[in-house]
Every structure is written in C-alpha cells, then in structure tokens.
Amino acid sequence: MGGMFVKATVIISVLFLASIASRAGQKPGENPDPHDCSKLPDFSHLKAELTRVVKEGKDRNGGLGNQQWATVVNRDGIVCAVVFTGPNRAAEWPGSRVISAVKASTANAFSTNDFALSTGNVYSAAQPGQSLYSILSPPNPQAAFAGNPQDFGQQNDPMIGKPIGGVIVFGGGLALYSNKGGLVGGLGVSGDTSCTDHVVAWKVRHGLGLDTVPMGVAPGPSDNLIFDIQNGVSSSGFGHPACKGGKPSEDIVRKLPDTAPIGPKR
C-alpha cells in the first residue's frame, strides 16, 4: 500500500510539473532560466577563436588589421561573454565593446530557428524612406555603462548577465545555430571596418561550430552580406555598402560561403 502511494505521488508530481512547464511555454526538462549560457562558448573558447581569426590579418580578413572585441548573447538577449584580442582593453577601439554586444543582440533578436538575418542584412531597410526606418535604438545604459572599466573584456565584464538591447544595422552581427539547427543566440564583432567585422564574425562562428544556418536572404542561402546598392538603392532590399579603409573586403565576403561553409557539420 505504501509503495503504491509513493508511486502515485511521484506520477502526480511529474504531471503537475509538466503542466506548469506547458503553461509556461516550456517543454518538460527544458531549462527556463533566461541567464542560461550553456549552449554558447565560454570566455576562454570565444577569446581563443576570436584571437585565432584576427591573427589572420588584413590580407585574409580585409580592413585595417585592427584588434577586435566580440560578445555573445543567449536567445533571451542576455550577455554571456565579452572578450578582446589585444594585450589590454586600450589596444582596441573602446567604443567597439558595446557595439559588439549590440550587434550580437540585434542578430539574435531578428533571427528565428528557420531564418537568419545578419546585422548587415538590415542596413538598407533601415535607411530613410525604407520599411524599417527608425528601427535603430540605443543599448540598455544600465548594462552598457555599468561597472569598473578594468573589468571590461574580462570574465566578470559588467555587461555579463544583463540584457544589452539596442539595434545596429551594419556588418558584424550573426545569429548562432547549434549543429542540431536550433537558434541559441548571437555573436557580435567590432573594431575594424564593418565588412571586416562581418568576415571575422563569420569565421569565428564557423570555428565555434555554431553556423548551421537554415535560410537567409543572401546566396547559399545564407546570412552573408549582399553588395547590390546602386545609386543608394538595394535591388534585393537587403544590401550593405562597400567598406572604405584598409584592404577591400568585398571579395573576401563573397567567398565566405566557400571558404567557411555554413550548414550541417561534416
């Protein structure tokens, strides 16, 4: 009798928890914690991969050959890691720390499990007279400007654990997809021309194995940059301008689907 009671109690408890999860939009067993970063690279992994790609230099990445910042956010837009590649935080453009975070948040915010948009894909639609004009917005100041600057780009960066928000519409932000195809967050890179930021972000995403991109607006299909703006108008509606400064990146960008292919991992 006692055993049957215990068994019945366990069954009722499981059904109760499943009911709560269902009402909350969660599947039983899913982690509802908005601060969960377990599906994303940790600080050391992200820093190592960003450093590896930046060391390829401007001949392979284009642009100015600058040091870079990178940030990853989870699917709820919470900052999980912030890193830089130089010997100290002053070796990179200081403003690029927050820009990298907003790029990560933007790419995550406007992508889904079925369709990816990079930050650069939104550029043309955000221009005056276009359908997304006025979409630009500043980051959350309580995340962007909190804490001690000595902690910027460290494992305890003050942005970590906070929603950064904001919207940026030039290259360098990409959605992150697991090898099972699920959207798990976003990556933002900043510190060079926006085209080079996109190249570096693409290569970092590839190296992390988080580029099982399902669909996009660029050839592939993918979320690559599209260079089709003529006389200020993008023929696709998703165009990004060519970038000035340093070594041109456009040919490098166009070849990314071949040099660092997206999709299910081999």
N, C-alpha and C positions, 0 to 999 in steps of 0.2 A: 504493500500500500504506500509506504513511504517513498519507494523508488518511483512509483507511478506519479506521485505528487511532484517530486523533483523534476521528473521528465516533463510533466505538463507545464510546470513553472518555467522551465527553460524554453519550451516551444512558444509559450505566450510571450515571454520576454523577447525572443527573436522576432516574432510577428510584430510586437509593439515597436521595436527599434526600426524594423523595415518600414513600418507605416510612417514613422517620423521622418525617415530618410526620404521616402517617396513624396511626402508632403513638402519637404524642403527642396525637392528637385534633385536629390542625390540618390544614387544607387546604393543599396546596402554594401557596406565595405569601403565606399569612397571616403576620402579624407576631405571634409568640408572646410578645413582650415584655410582661410584666404591668404595666410602667410606661408603656405607650403611651397618650398623651393626645391623639393626633392627630384623634380623632373628636369631640372636645369643644371648647368655646370656650376661647380662651386668656385670660389675666389681663385684658388690655385690653378684650376683647369682652364678657366677663362683667361687668366693673365698669361699662362703659358702659350695658349693658342694665339691670342692677340699678338704677343711678342714675336712668335714664330712668323706670322704673316707680315707684320710690319718690317721685320728684318729682310724681307724680300726686296725692299727698297722701291724707289720710284720707277726703276726700269721695268719692274713686273707689276707694280700697282698703280703707276701713274702719279700725277700730282707733284707735291713738293718734297716727299720723303720725310714728312714730319712724324714725331711721336704721336701716339693716339690714346684716347680714352675709349672704354667700352663699358656698357651697362646691360644687364639682363633683368627683365621683369617677368613675373609669372602671369598666368592667364587672368588674374584679377588686377593686373597692373601694379603689383607691389614690387618694389625694387629688391632684388635678391643678391646682386653682386655689382661692384663698381671697381674697375681696375684702370691702370695706365701702364705704358710701356717704358717710359724714360727712367732715368736714375732717381728722379724725385718729381713731385707734382708740378714744379715750376718748369719742367722740361717740355710740357705740353701746353697748348692754349688753355688757360684757366676756364674760359667760358665753355669749353667743349665737354667738361664734366657733365653739366646739366643738360647740354644739348644732346649728348649721347643717351642720357636717360629718357628725355622726351621723345627721341626717335624710337627707342625701344617700346615705349608706351604707345606711341602712335601706330606703329606697325602691328602691335598686338591688338589694339583697340579696333582697327578697321580690317582685320582678317578673321576668317572663320575656319572651321575644320575642312570646308570644301573649297575655299577660295582665299588666295593670299594677295595682299596689296603691300608693296614696299612703300616707304615714305615718299620716294621719288615718283611713284606711280600717281600720287595725288597732286603733284605740282600744278599741272595745267588746269585741273578742275577748280583749284583754289584761287585762280587769278581773277582780277576784276571782270565782271560780266559773265563769269562761268558759274556752273551749278553749285560749287562748294565754296564760293567766295565768302569770306568772313569765318571760315572754319578754324583759322589759326587762333590758338589760345595759349596763354602763359602757363607755366608749370605751377604746381602747388608750392607756394613760398615756404610753408612750414616743413616741406621736405627738401626743397632746393637749397635753402639758405640756412639750414639748421646746423648746430654743432660746431666743433672745433675744426678749422681748416687743416690742422695737422693730421686729421683722420681721413681726409678726402682721398679716395682711391685705396683705402686700406680695408681690412676685413671688417672693421667696425665703422665704415663710412656712415655718416649720419642719415643718408638717404635710405639705407637698408631698412626694410620693414615698413616703409611708408609708400603710399600711392603718389607717384610723381605727377601724373596727369599731363596736361598740355598737348598741343598738336604742332608738329613740324612737318613740312611738306617738301623737303629736298633730300637727296640721297644719303643713305647711311643707316636706315632702319629696316629691319627684316623680321617677319614672323618666324617663329621656331616650331618645327614639326618633328615629333618623335618618329622613330623608324616604324611605328605602328600606324602612323598617319595622323595622330592627334595633335592639335594645336596646343602647345604647352607654354607659350609666352612670346616675348620679343627680345631682339638684340639691337642695340644702337651703338654705332661707332662714329666718333667725331674727332677732328684735329687736323684735317687736311682739306683739300677740295671736296665738295660733296660727292663728286663722281668717284674719287679715290676712297672716300669713306664707304661708299657702296661696295666697291671692289673688295676692300678689306673685310667688311661685314660678311659678304658672300663667302669669301674664303674661310673666315672663322667659323661661320655656320656649317660649312661643308666639313671642316676639320673636326667639329664637335659631333658630327653625325646627326644634326637636327634640321636637315633640309629635305625631308620627304614632302615637298611642296605638292599639293594636289592639283592646283589650277591657278592660272594667273592671266594677266592681260597682255603679257609680252610673249614673243615667240617661244615655243617649247612644249606646252605653255609654261610660263614661269612668272616670277615677280621681278624680273630684271628691269633695268632702266630702258626706256624707249626714247630714241633721239629722232623725233619726227616733227619738231616745231619749225615751221617756216613762216616768216613774217608775223611772229607772235602767236601763231595758231597751231595746235597739235592736231594732226589728222586723225589720230586714234582717240584723242581726248585724255590720254594718259601720259603725254610726253614730258620729258625733262630736258632742260637746256644743256648744251655742251658746257664744260667747265674750263675756266681760264686759270692759268697759273701752273708752272711746272710742266711736267711731261703730260701731253694729252692722254686721257684715259678712255676715250670713246671706243677705240678698237679693242682694248682690254675688256671693257664692259661687254661688248657684243659677243666676245668669245667665251665669256664665263660659263654658259651652259655646256660648252665643250671641254673647257679646261677643268671645271669643277662641277660636274653634272649633278643636278638635283634629282629627286625621286627615290623610290625604294632602294635601299642599300644593296650593293652587290654581295 
